Amino acid sequence: MTGQAGPFYPPRMAIHPELKQKEADLHDFLRASGRVLVAFSGGVDSSYLALAAKRALGEGALAVTAVSPSYSDSHRKVADEVVARFEIAHRYIDTHEMDQESYRANGPDRCYFCKTELFEVLGRMRDEQGFSAVAYGVNTDDQGDFRPGHRAADEHGVLSPFLDVALSKAEIRALSREAGLPTADLPASACLASRLPYGTRVTPERLKQVEEGEDRLRALGFRQLRLRHHGLVARVEIDPVELSLALDPEMARAIVAALKPLGFRFISLDLEGYRTGALNEVLSESVRS
């Protein structure tokens, strides 16, 4: 199910030599960076980065997970599984982006304020505990969408090891699969606040509606999905390959029955299906640039 780690993937056939070289380059980059804190959410990218840092640095690496209302319980379960299975040094910390009006207002730059809070907290932890750097798992595919959080990373001197060795999402999945990470084929994920259209205030209550709604949709058998919160309307995005199931009259009734008790008056199904950055489609080019 989406948001939960899948089965254990034993090491498979050898990966391509060019990708193996990128992995070696990644380890070299991490070793040259000193003691590193890894921003770790339990997603595909950060899980592989945390494992790579452990392999390259041993006790010189620490995975750190930020806990706030926008971090789902399902992500936390995956994070716990990864660090336990691979014996990765790990710590949870609290972040307080919800205290900031600039974040709660949910403008197009919301992610900038969230990541600023994260990297400031990690930066203090780095300095207080004698680490050399903070790293996060942005990959080459992430450069094509509107992602103001990257600006916050640049401003705080956060390392982006995957960009330095030119690793794509598909390559990270391949390396994760070879390593046996349960996140290798996990669907793409993002924080719960990303389900709220720009201008819709971020509140703990709305985030819980989204989280509970998506959990209920997964319980119905859907794997890749988003529940977009439009006030009284829940707009459900389902992977196009699963749309036929969602359009079945009996399943449609089940979706309505699952979501209406959460406080939504209307339940809609987006006929374009799930796609990353859907809420960015309303932004002008001037905002994106």
Secondary structure by P-SEA (a helix, b strand, c coil): ccccccccccccccccaaaaaaaaaaaaaaaaacbbbbbccccaaaaaaaaaaaaaccccbbbbbbbcccccaaaaaaaaaaaaaacccbbbbbbcccccccccccccaaaaaaaaaaaaaaaaaaaaaccccccccccccccccccaaaaaaaaaccccccccccccaaaaaaaaaaaccccccccccccccccccccccccaaaaaaaaaaaaaaaaaccccccccccccbbbbbcccccccccccaaaaaaaaaacccccccbbbbcccccccccccccccccccc
